[in-house]
Amino acid sequence: MTRIAKGTFAVEMTAQGAPSVVDGVSTTRLSLAKRFDGDFQGAGEGEMLAVRTPVAGSAGYVAVERVTGTLDGCDGSFVLQHSGTMDRGAHALAIAVVPDSGTGGLTGITGTFKIDIVDGKHSYAFSYSLP
């Protein structure tokens, strides 16, 4: 049965070195640190590779993030894989649990993660299933 966990999170992104710029396209590597509140209580750590183009509102990123915490009374961890693009301001974002990445009480977890950012505040809706 699919469940939905909702809440908020805070994120800190730290550049890992100077961006690489080739023909106006900038590539930056960043580390991620997150704190989740709400139905999922925990923390996340990950790595992101982000690209900005010279065209306003066009960019992309990929990231892998291990999250550890408590969900539905179960303690453990799992990995989220991110893929996002902006096409002149139009957003497309896909975040999914990496298959078989769950540990502890979250072994076997599957799901997709949606992020909403309003006035600089981050919230999530995590559609998930546990065996």
Contacts in CASP RR format, 6 or more apart in sequence:
PFRMAT RR
TARGET T0000
AUTHOR 0000-0000-0000
METHOD contacts of the structure
MODEL  1
MTRIAKGTFAVEMTAQGAPSVVDGVSTTRLSLAKRFDGDFQGAGEGEMLA
VRTPVAGSAGYVAVERVTGTLDGCDGSFVLQHSGTMDRGAHALAIAVVPD
SGTGGLTGITGTFKIDIVDGKHSYAFSYSLP
1 129 0 8 1.000
2 111 0 8 1.000
2 127 0 8 1.000
2 128 0 8 1.000
2 129 0 8 1.000
3 72 0 8 1.000
3 127 0 8 1.000
3 128 0 8 1.000
3 129 0 8 1.000
3 130 0 8 1.000
4 125 0 8 1.000
4 126 0 8 1.000
4 127 0 8 1.000
4 128 0 8 1.000
5 38 0 8 1.000
5 39 0 8 1.000
5 40 0 8 1.000
5 71 0 8 1.000
5 72 0 8 1.000
5 124 0 8 1.000
5 125 0 8 1.000
5 126 0 8 1.000
5 128 0 8 1.000
6 38 0 8 1.000
6 39 0 8 1.000
6 123 0 8 1.000
6 124 0 8 1.000
6 125 0 8 1.000
6 126 0 8 1.000
7 36 0 8 1.000
7 37 0 8 1.000
7 38 0 8 1.000
7 39 0 8 1.000
7 40 0 8 1.000
7 123 0 8 1.000
7 124 0 8 1.000
7 125 0 8 1.000
8 36 0 8 1.000
8 37 0 8 1.000
8 38 0 8 1.000
8 121 0 8 1.000
8 122 0 8 1.000
8 123 0 8 1.000
8 124 0 8 1.000
9 34 0 8 1.000
9 35 0 8 1.000
9 36 0 8 1.000
9 37 0 8 1.000
9 122 0 8 1.000
9 123 0 8 1.000
9 124 0 8 1.000
10 34 0 8 1.000
10 35 0 8 1.000
10 122 0 8 1.000
11 32 0 8 1.000
11 33 0 8 1.000
11 34 0 8 1.000
11 122 0 8 1.000
12 32 0 8 1.000
12 33 0 8 1.000
12 34 0 8 1.000
13 30 0 8 1.000
13 31 0 8 1.000
13 32 0 8 1.000
13 48 0 8 1.000
14 30 0 8 1.000
14 31 0 8 1.000
14 33 0 8 1.000
15 28 0 8 1.000
15 29 0 8 1.000
15 30 0 8 1.000
16 29 0 8 1.000
16 30 0 8 1.000
16 31 0 8 1.000
16 47 0 8 1.000
17 28 0 8 1.000
17 29 0 8 1.000
19 26 0 8 1.000
19 27 0 8 1.000
19 28 0 8 1.000
20 26 0 8 1.000
20 27 0 8 1.000
20 28 0 8 1.000
21 27 0 8 1.000
24 53 0 8 1.000
24 54 0 8 1.000
25 51 0 8 1.000
25 52 0 8 1.000
25 53 0 8 1.000
25 54 0 8 1.000
26 51 0 8 1.000
26 52 0 8 1.000
27 49 0 8 1.000
27 50 0 8 1.000
27 51 0 8 1.000
28 49 0 8 1.000
28 50 0 8 1.000
28 51 0 8 1.000
28 52 0 8 1.000
29 47 0 8 1.000
29 48 0 8 1.000
29 49 0 8 1.000
29 50 0 8 1.000
30 47 0 8 1.000
30 48 0 8 1.000
30 49 0 8 1.000
30 50 0 8 1.000
31 45 0 8 1.000
31 46 0 8 1.000
31 47 0 8 1.000
31 48 0 8 1.000
32 44 0 8 1.000
32 45 0 8 1.000
32 46 0 8 1.000
32 47 0 8 1.000
32 48 0 8 1.000
32 63 0 8 1.000
32 65 0 8 1.000
33 43 0 8 1.000
33 44 0 8 1.000
33 45 0 8 1.000
33 46 0 8 1.000
34 43 0 8 1.000
34 44 0 8 1.000
34 45 0 8 1.000
34 65 0 8 1.000
34 67 0 8 1.000
35 42 0 8 1.000
35 43 0 8 1.000
35 44 0 8 1.000
36 42 0 8 1.000
36 43 0 8 1.000
36 44 0 8 1.000
36 67 0 8 1.000
36 69 0 8 1.000
36 124 0 8 1.000
39 71 0 8 1.000
39 72 0 8 1.000
39 126 0 8 1.000
40 67 0 8 1.000
40 69 0 8 1.000
40 70 0 8 1.000
40 71 0 8 1.000
40 124 0 8 1.000
40 126 0 8 1.000
41 69 0 8 1.000
41 70 0 8 1.000
41 71 0 8 1.000
42 67 0 8 1.000
42 68 0 8 1.000
42 69 0 8 1.000
42 70 0 8 1.000
43 67 0 8 1.000
43 68 0 8 1.000
43 69 0 8 1.000
44 65 0 8 1.000
44 66 0 8 1.000
44 67 0 8 1.000
44 68 0 8 1.000
45 65 0 8 1.000
45 66 0 8 1.000
46 63 0 8 1.000
46 64 0 8 1.000
46 65 0 8 1.000
46 66 0 8 1.000
47 63 0 8 1.000
47 64 0 8 1.000
47 65 0 8 1.000
48 61 0 8 1.000
48 62 0 8 1.000
48 63 0 8 1.000
48 82 0 8 1.000
49 61 0 8 1.000
49 62 0 8 1.000
49 63 0 8 1.000
50 59 0 8 1.000
50 60 0 8 1.000
50 61 0 8 1.000
51 59 0 8 1.000
51 60 0 8 1.000
51 61 0 8 1.000
52 58 0 8 1.000
52 59 0 8 1.000
52 60 0 8 1.000
53 59 0 8 1.000
55 88 0 8 1.000
56 88 0 8 1.000
57 86 0 8 1.000
57 87 0 8 1.000
57 88 0 8 1.000
57 89 0 8 1.000
58 86 0 8 1.000
58 87 0 8 1.000
58 88 0 8 1.000
58 89 0 8 1.000
59 85 0 8 1.000
59 86 0 8 1.000
60 84 0 8 1.000
60 85 0 8 1.000
60 86 0 8 1.000
61 82 0 8 1.000
61 83 0 8 1.000
61 84 0 8 1.000
62 81 0 8 1.000
62 82 0 8 1.000
62 83 0 8 1.000
62 84 0 8 1.000
63 80 0 8 1.000
63 81 0 8 1.000
63 82 0 8 1.000
64 79 0 8 1.000
64 80 0 8 1.000
64 81 0 8 1.000
64 82 0 8 1.000
64 98 0 8 1.000
65 79 0 8 1.000
65 80 0 8 1.000
65 82 0 8 1.000
66 77 0 8 1.000
66 78 0 8 1.000
66 79 0 8 1.000
67 77 0 8 1.000
67 78 0 8 1.000
67 79 0 8 1.000
67 80 0 8 1.000
68 76 0 8 1.000
68 77 0 8 1.000
69 75 0 8 1.000
69 76 0 8 1.000
69 77 0 8 1.000
70 76 0 8 1.000
71 106 0 8 1.000
71 109 0 8 1.000
71 126 0 8 1.000
71 128 0 8 1.000
71 130 0 8 1.000
72 130 0 8 1.000
74 104 0 8 1.000
74 105 0 8 1.000
74 106 0 8 1.000
74 130 0 8 1.000
75 104 0 8 1.000
75 105 0 8 1.000
75 106 0 8 1.000
76 102 0 8 1.000
76 103 0 8 1.000
76 104 0 8 1.000
76 105 0 8 1.000
76 106 0 8 1.000
77 101 0 8 1.000
77 102 0 8 1.000
77 103 0 8 1.000
77 104 0 8 1.000
77 106 0 8 1.000
78 97 0 8 1.000
78 98 0 8 1.000
78 101 0 8 1.000
78 102 0 8 1.000
78 103 0 8 1.000
78 106 0 8 1.000
78 109 0 8 1.000
79 97 0 8 1.000
79 98 0 8 1.000
79 101 0 8 1.000
79 102 0 8 1.000
80 95 0 8 1.000
80 96 0 8 1.000
80 97 0 8 1.000
80 98 0 8 1.000
80 113 0 8 1.000
81 95 0 8 1.000
81 96 0 8 1.000
81 97 0 8 1.000
81 98 0 8 1.000
82 93 0 8 1.000
82 94 0 8 1.000
82 95 0 8 1.000
83 93 0 8 1.000
83 94 0 8 1.000
83 95 0 8 1.000
84 91 0 8 1.000
84 92 0 8 1.000
84 93 0 8 1.000
84 94 0 8 1.000
85 91 0 8 1.000
85 92 0 8 1.000
85 93 0 8 1.000
86 92 0 8 1.000
93 114 0 8 1.000
93 115 0 8 1.000
94 112 0 8 1.000
95 112 0 8 1.000
95 113 0 8 1.000
95 114 0 8 1.000
95 115 0 8 1.000
96 111 0 8 1.000
96 112 0 8 1.000
96 113 0 8 1.000
97 109 0 8 1.000
97 110 0 8 1.000
97 111 0 8 1.000
97 112 0 8 1.000
97 113 0 8 1.000
97 128 0 8 1.000
99 110 0 8 1.000
100 108 0 8 1.000
102 108 0 8 1.000
102 109 0 8 1.000
105 130 0 8 1.000
106 130 0 8 1.000
107 131 0 8 1.000
108 130 0 8 1.000
108 131 0 8 1.000
109 128 0 8 1.000
109 129 0 8 1.000
109 130 0 8 1.000
110 128 0 8 1.000
110 129 0 8 1.000
111 126 0 8 1.000
111 127 0 8 1.000
111 128 0 8 1.000
111 129 0 8 1.000
112 126 0 8 1.000
112 127 0 8 1.000
112 128 0 8 1.000
113 124 0 8 1.000
113 125 0 8 1.000
113 126 0 8 1.000
113 127 0 8 1.000
114 124 0 8 1.000
114 125 0 8 1.000
114 126 0 8 1.000
114 127 0 8 1.000
115 122 0 8 1.000
115 123 0 8 1.000
115 124 0 8 1.000
116 122 0 8 1.000
116 123 0 8 1.000
116 124 0 8 1.000
116 125 0 8 1.000
117 123 0 8 1.000
END
